[in-house]
Amino acid sequence: MSPLAHIAALPVRAYRLIFSAWVGHGCRFQPTCSAYALEALEKHGAFKGSYLTIRRILRCHPLGGSGIDNVPD
């Protein structure tokens, strides 16, 4: 993971450490959005990984999809 991707991953890691237990485990997708974000940042770097993460979070709504959604290669 690039140094910029490590910096971009800090809010995701903080969310997983602090807020994840309060939000609950009602995720619509597998892997969860935070796991998806970390994997996208690791595979694609800070910019494309952040883009993929934001796109994934925007799809997480009642009319959106669900199921298995892996990070593209």
PDB file of N, CA, C and O in Angstrom:
ATOM      1  N   MET A   1       0.856  -1.167   0.000  1.00  0.00           N
ATOM      2  CA  MET A   1       0.000   0.000   0.000  1.00  0.00           C
ATOM      3  C   MET A   1       0.910   1.240   0.000  1.00  0.00           C
ATOM      4  O   MET A   1       1.896   1.302   0.735  1.00  0.00           O
ATOM      5  N   SER A   2       0.563   2.200  -0.821  1.00  0.00           N
ATOM      6  CA  SER A   2       1.360   3.423  -0.917  1.00  0.00           C
ATOM      7  C   SER A   2       1.166   4.280   0.339  1.00  0.00           C
ATOM      8  O   SER A   2       0.186   4.110   1.064  1.00  0.00           O
ATOM      9  N   PRO A   3       2.101   5.196   0.591  1.00  0.00           N
ATOM     10  CA  PRO A   3       1.951   6.060   1.780  1.00  0.00           C
ATOM     11  C   PRO A   3       0.663   6.895   1.743  1.00  0.00           C
ATOM     12  O   PRO A   3       0.037   7.107   2.782  1.00  0.00           O
ATOM     13  N   LEU A   4       0.271   7.362   0.571  1.00  0.00           N
ATOM     14  CA  LEU A   4      -0.964   8.130   0.460  1.00  0.00           C
ATOM     15  C   LEU A   4      -2.191   7.248   0.732  1.00  0.00           C
ATOM     16  O   LEU A   4      -3.173   7.707   1.316  1.00  0.00           O
ATOM     17  N   ALA A   5      -2.128   6.001   0.309  1.00  0.00           N
ATOM     18  CA  ALA A   5      -3.226   5.069   0.585  1.00  0.00           C
ATOM     19  C   ALA A   5      -3.318   4.767   2.079  1.00  0.00           C
ATOM     20  O   ALA A   5      -4.416   4.590   2.606  1.00  0.00           O
ATOM     21  N   HIS A   6      -2.176   4.707   2.766  1.00  0.00           N
ATOM     22  CA  HIS A   6      -2.194   4.524   4.225  1.00  0.00           C
ATOM     23  C   HIS A   6      -2.910   5.685   4.906  1.00  0.00           C
ATOM     24  O   HIS A   6      -3.674   5.484   5.851  1.00  0.00           O
ATOM     25  N   ILE A   7      -2.661   6.891   4.423  1.00  0.00           N
ATOM     26  CA  ILE A   7      -3.321   8.064   4.994  1.00  0.00           C
ATOM     27  C   ILE A   7      -4.816   8.025   4.698  1.00  0.00           C
ATOM     28  O   ILE A   7      -5.628   8.362   5.561  1.00  0.00           O
ATOM     29  N   ALA A   8      -5.187   7.616   3.486  1.00  0.00           N
ATOM     30  CA  ALA A   8      -6.601   7.526   3.119  1.00  0.00           C
ATOM     31  C   ALA A   8      -7.309   6.429   3.917  1.00  0.00           C
ATOM     32  O   ALA A   8      -8.522   6.495   4.118  1.00  0.00           O
ATOM     33  N   ALA A   9      -6.565   5.429   4.367  1.00  0.00           N
ATOM     34  CA  ALA A   9      -7.161   4.320   5.123  1.00  0.00           C
ATOM     35  C   ALA A   9      -7.373   4.660   6.593  1.00  0.00           C
ATOM     36  O   ALA A   9      -8.090   3.935   7.283  1.00  0.00           O
ATOM     37  N   LEU A  10      -6.781   5.725   7.088  1.00  0.00           N
ATOM     38  CA  LEU A  10      -6.913   6.069   8.506  1.00  0.00           C
ATOM     39  C   LEU A  10      -8.359   6.303   8.938  1.00  0.00           C
ATOM     40  O   LEU A  10      -8.758   5.778   9.978  1.00  0.00           O
ATOM     41  N   PRO A  11      -9.168   7.069   8.188  1.00  0.00           N
ATOM     42  CA  PRO A  11     -10.573   7.220   8.622  1.00  0.00           C
ATOM     43  C   PRO A  11     -11.348   5.894   8.617  1.00  0.00           C
ATOM     44  O   PRO A  11     -12.231   5.687   9.449  1.00  0.00           O
ATOM     45  N   VAL A  12     -11.022   5.019   7.698  1.00  0.00           N
ATOM     46  CA  VAL A  12     -11.697   3.713   7.643  1.00  0.00           C
ATOM     47  C   VAL A  12     -11.319   2.890   8.862  1.00  0.00           C
ATOM     48  O   VAL A  12     -12.178   2.272   9.492  1.00  0.00           O
ATOM     49  N   ARG A  13     -10.050   2.879   9.191  1.00  0.00           N
ATOM     50  CA  ARG A  13      -9.599   2.139  10.381  1.00  0.00           C
ATOM     51  C   ARG A  13     -10.197   2.727  11.654  1.00  0.00           C
ATOM     52  O   ARG A  13     -10.570   1.983  12.561  1.00  0.00           O
ATOM     53  N   ALA A  14     -10.293   4.059  11.732  1.00  0.00           N
ATOM     54  CA  ALA A  14     -10.902   4.703  12.894  1.00  0.00           C
ATOM     55  C   ALA A  14     -12.381   4.330  13.001  1.00  0.00           C
ATOM     56  O   ALA A  14     -12.874   4.044  14.092  1.00  0.00           O
ATOM     57  N   TYR A  15     -13.083   4.334  11.871  1.00  0.00           N
ATOM     58  CA  TYR A  15     -14.491   3.916  11.868  1.00  0.00           C
ATOM     59  C   TYR A  15     -14.628   2.495  12.384  1.00  0.00           C
ATOM     60  O   TYR A  15     -15.488   2.215  13.220  1.00  0.00           O
ATOM     61  N   ARG A  16     -13.777   1.588  11.886  1.00  0.00           N
ATOM     62  CA  ARG A  16     -13.873   0.189  12.312  1.00  0.00           C
ATOM     63  C   ARG A  16     -13.578   0.040  13.792  1.00  0.00           C
ATOM     64  O   ARG A  16     -14.177  -0.802  14.460  1.00  0.00           O
ATOM     65  N   LEU A  17     -12.664   0.844  14.315  1.00  0.00           N
ATOM     66  CA  LEU A  17     -12.268   0.743  15.719  1.00  0.00           C
ATOM     67  C   LEU A  17     -13.306   1.372  16.651  1.00  0.00           C
ATOM     68  O   LEU A  17     -13.603   0.822  17.711  1.00  0.00           O
ATOM     69  N   ILE A  18     -13.855   2.522  16.255  1.00  0.00           N
ATOM     70  CA  ILE A  18     -14.701   3.294  17.168  1.00  0.00           C
ATOM     71  C   ILE A  18     -16.198   3.096  16.909  1.00  0.00           C
ATOM     72  O   ILE A  18     -16.942   2.764  17.832  1.00  0.00           O
ATOM     73  N   PHE A  19     -16.645   3.293  15.672  1.00  0.00           N
ATOM     74  CA  PHE A  19     -18.078   3.376  15.395  1.00  0.00           C
ATOM     75  C   PHE A  19     -18.727   2.083  14.918  1.00  0.00           C
ATOM     76  O   PHE A  19     -19.947   1.945  14.999  1.00  0.00           O
ATOM     77  N   SER A  20     -17.959   1.159  14.436  1.00  0.00           N
ATOM     78  CA  SER A  20     -18.521  -0.041  13.830  1.00  0.00           C
ATOM     79  C   SER A  20     -19.412  -0.827  14.791  1.00  0.00           C
ATOM     80  O   SER A  20     -20.445  -1.357  14.382  1.00  0.00           O
ATOM     81  N   ALA A  21     -19.029  -0.905  16.037  1.00  0.00           N
ATOM     82  CA  ALA A  21     -19.831  -1.651  17.016  1.00  0.00           C
ATOM     83  C   ALA A  21     -21.170  -0.969  17.281  1.00  0.00           C
ATOM     84  O   ALA A  21     -22.158  -1.649  17.555  1.00  0.00           O
ATOM     85  N   TRP A  22     -21.223   0.354  17.205  1.00  0.00           N
ATOM     86  CA  TRP A  22     -22.462   1.081  17.455  1.00  0.00           C
ATOM     87  C   TRP A  22     -23.406   1.032  16.274  1.00  0.00           C
ATOM     88  O   TRP A  22     -24.624   1.027  16.458  1.00  0.00           O
ATOM     89  N   VAL A  23     -22.873   0.995  15.070  1.00  0.00           N
ATOM     90  CA  VAL A  23     -23.699   1.023  13.862  1.00  0.00           C
ATOM     91  C   VAL A  23     -24.436  -0.295  13.685  1.00  0.00           C
ATOM     92  O   VAL A  23     -25.578  -0.311  13.226  1.00  0.00           O
ATOM     93  N   GLY A  24     -23.804  -1.378  14.038  1.00  0.00           N
ATOM     94  CA  GLY A  24     -24.429  -2.684  13.894  1.00  0.00           C
ATOM     95  C   GLY A  24     -23.870  -3.452  12.723  1.00  0.00           C
ATOM     96  O   GLY A  24     -22.964  -2.986  12.032  1.00  0.00           O
ATOM     97  N   HIS A  25     -24.411  -4.623  12.506  1.00  0.00           N
ATOM     98  CA  HIS A  25     -23.893  -5.518  11.482  1.00  0.00           C
ATOM     99  C   HIS A  25     -24.962  -5.823  10.445  1.00  0.00           C
ATOM    100  O   HIS A  25     -25.175  -6.985  10.100  1.00  0.00           O
ATOM    101  N   GLY A  26     -25.626  -4.810   9.951  1.00  0.00           N
ATOM    102  CA  GLY A  26     -26.688  -4.995   8.970  1.00  0.00           C
ATOM    103  C   GLY A  26     -26.248  -4.654   7.557  1.00  0.00           C
ATOM    104  O   GLY A  26     -26.996  -4.034   6.801  1.00  0.00           O
ATOM    105  N   CYS A  27     -25.048  -5.053   7.203  1.00  0.00           N
ATOM    106  CA  CYS A  27     -24.516  -4.705   5.879  1.00  0.00           C
ATOM    107  C   CYS A  27     -25.277  -5.425   4.770  1.00  0.00           C
ATOM    108  O   CYS A  27     -25.664  -6.584   4.914  1.00  0.00           O
ATOM    109  N   ARG A  28     -25.483  -4.716   3.663  1.00  0.00           N
ATOM    110  CA  ARG A  28     -26.172  -5.282   2.507  1.00  0.00           C
ATOM    111  C   ARG A  28     -25.229  -6.055   1.614  1.00  0.00           C
ATOM    112  O   ARG A  28     -25.660  -6.931   0.864  1.00  0.00           O
ATOM    113  N   PHE A  29     -23.949  -5.744   1.682  1.00  0.00           N
ATOM    114  CA  PHE A  29     -22.963  -6.334   0.780  1.00  0.00           C
ATOM    115  C   PHE A  29     -21.968  -7.198   1.544  1.00  0.00           C
ATOM    116  O   PHE A  29     -21.795  -7.062   2.755  1.00  0.00           O
ATOM    117  N   GLN A  30     -21.335  -8.073   0.814  1.00  0.00           N
ATOM    118  CA  GLN A  30     -20.190  -8.845   1.302  1.00  0.00           C
ATOM    119  C   GLN A  30     -19.049  -8.598   0.355  1.00  0.00           C
ATOM    120  O   GLN A  30     -19.257  -8.784  -0.844  1.00  0.00           O
ATOM    121  N   PRO A  31     -17.893  -8.206   0.754  1.00  0.00           N
ATOM    122  CA  PRO A  31     -17.467  -7.823   2.101  1.00  0.00           C
ATOM    123  C   PRO A  31     -18.100  -6.502   2.524  1.00  0.00           C
ATOM    124  O   PRO A  31     -18.676  -5.783   1.706  1.00  0.00           O
ATOM    125  N   THR A  32     -17.985  -6.197   3.805  1.00  0.00           N
ATOM    126  CA  THR A  32     -18.557  -4.947   4.309  1.00  0.00           C
ATOM    127  C   THR A  32     -17.889  -3.758   3.631  1.00  0.00           C
ATOM    128  O   THR A  32     -16.823  -3.897   3.031  1.00  0.00           O
ATOM    129  N   CYS A  33     -18.508  -2.606   3.726  1.00  0.00           N
ATOM    130  CA  CYS A  33     -17.966  -1.405   3.059  1.00  0.00           C
ATOM    131  C   CYS A  33     -16.580  -1.036   3.577  1.00  0.00           C
ATOM    132  O   CYS A  33     -15.723  -0.606   2.806  1.00  0.00           O
ATOM    133  N   SER A  34     -16.358  -1.203   4.874  1.00  0.00           N
ATOM    134  CA  SER A  34     -15.038  -0.852   5.405  1.00  0.00           C
ATOM    135  C   SER A  34     -13.973  -1.840   4.934  1.00  0.00           C
ATOM    136  O   SER A  34     -12.855  -1.430   4.619  1.00  0.00           O
ATOM    137  N   ALA A  35     -14.296  -3.121   4.879  1.00  0.00           N
ATOM    138  CA  ALA A  35     -13.351  -4.104   4.359  1.00  0.00           C
ATOM    139  C   ALA A  35     -13.104  -3.876   2.868  1.00  0.00           C
ATOM    140  O   ALA A  35     -11.978  -4.017   2.391  1.00  0.00           O
ATOM    141  N   TYR A  36     -14.153  -3.527   2.144  1.00  0.00           N
ATOM    142  CA  TYR A  36     -14.038  -3.204   0.720  1.00  0.00           C
ATOM    143  C   TYR A  36     -13.112  -2.005   0.534  1.00  0.00           C
ATOM    144  O   TYR A  36     -12.259  -2.008  -0.353  1.00  0.00           O
ATOM    145  N   ALA A  37     -13.279  -0.985   1.367  1.00  0.00           N
ATOM    146  CA  ALA A  37     -12.460   0.225   1.263  1.00  0.00           C
ATOM    147  C   ALA A  37     -10.989  -0.096   1.481  1.00  0.00           C
ATOM    148  O   ALA A  37     -10.136   0.358   0.718  1.00  0.00           O
ATOM    149  N   LEU A  38     -10.686  -0.867   2.507  1.00  0.00           N
ATOM    150  CA  LEU A  38      -9.283  -1.204   2.775  1.00  0.00           C
ATOM    151  C   LEU A  38      -8.688  -2.034   1.643  1.00  0.00           C
ATOM    152  O   LEU A  38      -7.538  -1.822   1.259  1.00  0.00           O
ATOM    153  N   GLU A  39      -9.451  -2.965   1.113  1.00  0.00           N
ATOM    154  CA  GLU A  39      -8.963  -3.784   0.009  1.00  0.00           C
ATOM    155  C   GLU A  39      -8.781  -2.948  -1.266  1.00  0.00           C
ATOM    156  O   GLU A  39      -7.803  -3.135  -1.991  1.00  0.00           O
ATOM    157  N   ALA A  40      -9.704  -2.040  -1.538  1.00  0.00           N
ATOM    158  CA  ALA A  40      -9.594  -1.182  -2.718  1.00  0.00           C
ATOM    159  C   ALA A  40      -8.383  -0.265  -2.611  1.00  0.00           C
ATOM    160  O   ALA A  40      -7.677  -0.055  -3.597  1.00  0.00           O
ATOM    161  N   LEU A  41      -8.137   0.281  -1.427  1.00  0.00           N
ATOM    162  CA  LEU A  41      -6.976   1.139  -1.232  1.00  0.00           C
ATOM    163  C   LEU A  41      -5.686   0.352  -1.379  1.00  0.00           C
ATOM    164  O   LEU A  41      -4.703   0.862  -1.917  1.00  0.00           O
ATOM    165  N   GLU A  42      -5.683  -0.875  -0.910  1.00  0.00           N
ATOM    166  CA  GLU A  42      -4.481  -1.714  -1.023  1.00  0.00           C
ATOM    167  C   GLU A  42      -4.205  -2.104  -2.470  1.00  0.00           C
ATOM    168  O   GLU A  42      -3.059  -2.066  -2.916  1.00  0.00           O
ATOM    169  N   LYS A  43      -5.249  -2.478  -3.203  1.00  0.00           N
ATOM    170  CA  LYS A  43      -5.077  -2.935  -4.585  1.00  0.00           C
ATOM    171  C   LYS A  43      -4.824  -1.803  -5.565  1.00  0.00           C
ATOM    172  O   LYS A  43      -3.986  -1.929  -6.458  1.00  0.00           O
ATOM    173  N   HIS A  44      -5.548  -0.688  -5.403  1.00  0.00           N
ATOM    174  CA  HIS A  44      -5.568   0.344  -6.441  1.00  0.00           C
ATOM    175  C   HIS A  44      -4.943   1.669  -6.033  1.00  0.00           C
ATOM    176  O   HIS A  44      -4.873   2.584  -6.854  1.00  0.00           O
ATOM    177  N   GLY A  45      -4.493   1.800  -4.807  1.00  0.00           N
ATOM    178  CA  GLY A  45      -3.895   3.061  -4.388  1.00  0.00           C
ATOM    179  C   GLY A  45      -4.940   4.039  -3.867  1.00  0.00           C
ATOM    180  O   GLY A  45      -6.126   3.724  -3.765  1.00  0.00           O
ATOM    181  N   ALA A  46      -4.458   5.236  -3.543  1.00  0.00           N
ATOM    182  CA  ALA A  46      -5.308   6.216  -2.852  1.00  0.00           C
ATOM    183  C   ALA A  46      -6.422   6.770  -3.728  1.00  0.00           C
ATOM    184  O   ALA A  46      -7.563   6.867  -3.276  1.00  0.00           O
ATOM    185  N   PHE A  47      -6.120   7.134  -4.968  1.00  0.00           N
ATOM    186  CA  PHE A  47      -7.115   7.826  -5.779  1.00  0.00           C
ATOM    187  C   PHE A  47      -8.186   6.894  -6.326  1.00  0.00           C
ATOM    188  O   PHE A  47      -9.375   7.129  -6.112  1.00  0.00           O
ATOM    189  N   LYS A  48      -7.787   5.854  -7.020  1.00  0.00           N
ATOM    190  CA  LYS A  48      -8.777   4.930  -7.571  1.00  0.00           C
ATOM    191  C   LYS A  48      -9.466   4.147  -6.454  1.00  0.00           C
ATOM    192  O   LYS A  48     -10.661   3.866  -6.544  1.00  0.00           O
ATOM    193  N   GLY A  49      -8.723   3.792  -5.401  1.00  0.00           N
ATOM    194  CA  GLY A  49      -9.322   3.094  -4.267  1.00  0.00           C
ATOM    195  C   GLY A  49     -10.372   3.937  -3.571  1.00  0.00           C
ATOM    196  O   GLY A  49     -11.416   3.426  -3.165  1.00  0.00           O
ATOM    197  N   SER A  50     -10.098   5.240  -3.430  1.00  0.00           N
ATOM    198  CA  SER A  50     -11.085   6.136  -2.828  1.00  0.00           C
ATOM    199  C   SER A  50     -12.310   6.276  -3.726  1.00  0.00           C
ATOM    200  O   SER A  50     -13.441   6.295  -3.241  1.00  0.00           O
ATOM    201  N   TYR A  51     -12.083   6.372  -5.025  1.00  0.00           N
ATOM    202  CA  TYR A  51     -13.198   6.453  -5.977  1.00  0.00           C
ATOM    203  C   TYR A  51     -14.088   5.212  -5.874  1.00  0.00           C
ATOM    204  O   TYR A  51     -15.312   5.327  -5.812  1.00  0.00           O
ATOM    205  N   LEU A  52     -13.472   4.030  -5.856  1.00  0.00           N
ATOM    206  CA  LEU A  52     -14.245   2.788  -5.754  1.00  0.00           C
ATOM    207  C   LEU A  52     -15.007   2.717  -4.433  1.00  0.00           C
ATOM    208  O   LEU A  52     -16.140   2.237  -4.389  1.00  0.00           O
ATOM    209  N   THR A  53     -14.384   3.195  -3.364  1.00  0.00           N
ATOM    210  CA  THR A  53     -15.035   3.180  -2.056  1.00  0.00           C
ATOM    211  C   THR A  53     -16.246   4.108  -2.027  1.00  0.00           C
ATOM    212  O   THR A  53     -17.310   3.730  -1.538  1.00  0.00           O
ATOM    213  N   ILE A  54     -16.085   5.312  -2.547  1.00  0.00           N
ATOM    214  CA  ILE A  54     -17.204   6.266  -2.573  1.00  0.00           C
ATOM    215  C   ILE A  54     -18.337   5.730  -3.437  1.00  0.00           C
ATOM    216  O   ILE A  54     -19.509   5.850  -3.081  1.00  0.00           O
ATOM    217  N   ARG A  55     -17.984   5.140  -4.569  1.00  0.00           N
ATOM    218  CA  ARG A  55     -19.011   4.555  -5.447  1.00  0.00           C
ATOM    219  C   ARG A  55     -19.766   3.440  -4.728  1.00  0.00           C
ATOM    220  O   ARG A  55     -20.982   3.319  -4.873  1.00  0.00           O
ATOM    221  N   ARG A  56     -19.056   2.635  -3.963  1.00  0.00           N
ATOM    222  CA  ARG A  56     -19.685   1.543  -3.214  1.00  0.00           C
ATOM    223  C   ARG A  56     -20.614   2.076  -2.129  1.00  0.00           C
ATOM    224  O   ARG A  56     -21.722   1.569  -1.953  1.00  0.00           O
ATOM    225  N   ILE A  57     -20.168   3.090  -1.408  1.00  0.00           N
ATOM    226  CA  ILE A  57     -20.988   3.650  -0.328  1.00  0.00           C
ATOM    227  C   ILE A  57     -22.254   4.293  -0.893  1.00  0.00           C
ATOM    228  O   ILE A  57     -23.315   4.218  -0.274  1.00  0.00           O
ATOM    229  N   LEU A  58     -22.149   4.921  -2.057  1.00  0.00           N
ATOM    230  CA  LEU A  58     -23.329   5.536  -2.671  1.00  0.00           C
ATOM    231  C   LEU A  58     -24.347   4.499  -3.135  1.00  0.00           C
ATOM    232  O   LEU A  58     -25.526   4.822  -3.277  1.00  0.00           O
ATOM    233  N   ARG A  59     -23.917   3.266  -3.371  1.00  0.00           N
ATOM    234  CA  ARG A  59     -24.861   2.211  -3.768  1.00  0.00           C
ATOM    235  C   ARG A  59     -25.554   1.584  -2.578  1.00  0.00           C
ATOM    236  O   ARG A  59     -26.475   0.787  -2.760  1.00  0.00           O
ATOM    237  N   CYS A  60     -25.149   1.911  -1.381  1.00  0.00           N
ATOM    238  CA  CYS A  60     -25.708   1.299  -0.177  1.00  0.00           C
ATOM    239  C   CYS A  60     -26.908   2.116   0.293  1.00  0.00           C
ATOM    240  O   CYS A  60     -26.779   2.973   1.166  1.00  0.00           O
ATOM    241  N   HIS A  61     -28.060   1.849  -0.282  1.00  0.00           N
ATOM    242  CA  HIS A  61     -29.302   2.500   0.105  1.00  0.00           C
ATOM    243  C   HIS A  61     -30.438   1.499  -0.108  1.00  0.00           C
ATOM    244  O   HIS A  61     -30.230   0.471  -0.753  1.00  0.00           O
ATOM    245  N   PRO A  62     -31.618   1.771   0.412  1.00  0.00           N
ATOM    246  CA  PRO A  62     -32.706   0.789   0.344  1.00  0.00           C
ATOM    247  C   PRO A  62     -33.056   0.314  -1.065  1.00  0.00           C
ATOM    248  O   PRO A  62     -33.484  -0.828  -1.230  1.00  0.00           O
ATOM    249  N   LEU A  63     -32.889   1.151  -2.076  1.00  0.00           N
ATOM    250  CA  LEU A  63     -33.214   0.735  -3.435  1.00  0.00           C
ATOM    251  C   LEU A  63     -32.000   0.169  -4.174  1.00  0.00           C
ATOM    252  O   LEU A  63     -32.114  -0.272  -5.318  1.00  0.00           O
ATOM    253  N   GLY A  64     -30.839   0.185  -3.516  1.00  0.00           N
ATOM    254  CA  GLY A  64     -29.616  -0.331  -4.133  1.00  0.00           C
ATOM    255  C   GLY A  64     -29.570  -1.844  -4.092  1.00  0.00           C
ATOM    256  O   GLY A  64     -30.496  -2.496  -3.610  1.00  0.00           O
ATOM    257  N   GLY A  65     -28.502  -2.382  -4.594  1.00  0.00           N
ATOM    258  CA  GLY A  65     -28.347  -3.832  -4.632  1.00  0.00           C
ATOM    259  C   GLY A  65     -27.879  -4.403  -3.312  1.00  0.00           C
ATOM    260  O   GLY A  65     -27.796  -3.712  -2.296  1.00  0.00           O
ATOM    261  N   SER A  66     -27.578  -5.672  -3.359  1.00  0.00           N
ATOM    262  CA  SER A  66     -27.020  -6.367  -2.204  1.00  0.00           C
ATOM    263  C   SER A  66     -26.311  -7.610  -2.724  1.00  0.00           C
ATOM    264  O   SER A  66     -26.401  -7.936  -3.907  1.00  0.00           O
ATOM    265  N   GLY A  67     -25.622  -8.286  -1.852  1.00  0.00           N
ATOM    266  CA  GLY A  67     -24.950  -9.519  -2.227  1.00  0.00           C
ATOM    267  C   GLY A  67     -23.446  -9.370  -2.226  1.00  0.00           C
ATOM    268  O   GLY A  67     -22.897  -8.509  -1.538  1.00  0.00           O
ATOM    269  N   ILE A  68     -22.788 -10.205  -2.993  1.00  0.00           N
ATOM    270  CA  ILE A  68     -21.334 -10.219  -3.048  1.00  0.00           C
ATOM    271  C   ILE A  68     -20.861  -9.175  -4.050  1.00  0.00           C
ATOM    272  O   ILE A  68     -21.282  -9.173  -5.207  1.00  0.00           O
ATOM    273  N   ASP A  69     -19.985  -8.292  -3.596  1.00  0.00           N
ATOM    274  CA  ASP A  69     -19.451  -7.214  -4.430  1.00  0.00           C
ATOM    275  C   ASP A  69     -17.965  -7.080  -4.127  1.00  0.00           C
ATOM    276  O   ASP A  69     -17.571  -6.315  -3.246  1.00  0.00           O
ATOM    277  N   ASN A  70     -17.158  -7.811  -4.843  1.00  0.00           N
ATOM    278  CA  ASN A  70     -15.719  -7.794  -4.616  1.00  0.00           C
ATOM    279  C   ASN A  70     -15.075  -6.620  -5.325  1.00  0.00           C
ATOM    280  O   ASN A  70     -15.648  -6.060  -6.260  1.00  0.00           O
ATOM    281  N   VAL A  71     -13.889  -6.249  -4.885  1.00  0.00           N
ATOM    282  CA  VAL A  71     -13.125  -5.173  -5.502  1.00  0.00           C
ATOM    283  C   VAL A  71     -12.676  -5.652  -6.877  1.00  0.00           C
ATOM    284  O   VAL A  71     -12.127  -6.747  -6.998  1.00  0.00           O
ATOM    285  N   PRO A  72     -12.900  -4.842  -7.921  1.00  0.00           N
ATOM    286  CA  PRO A  72     -12.456  -5.247  -9.263  1.00  0.00           C
ATOM    287  C   PRO A  72     -10.942  -5.275  -9.363  1.00  0.00           C
ATOM    288  O   PRO A  72     -10.249  -4.557  -8.642  1.00  0.00           O
ATOM    289  N   ASP A  73     -10.439  -6.096 -10.247  1.00  0.00           N
ATOM    290  CA  ASP A  73      -8.975  -6.193 -10.437  1.00  0.00           C
ATOM    291  C   ASP A  73      -8.426  -5.073 -11.270  1.00  0.00           C
ATOM    292  O   ASP A  73      -7.221  -5.019 -11.515  1.00  0.00           O
TER     293      ASP A  73
END
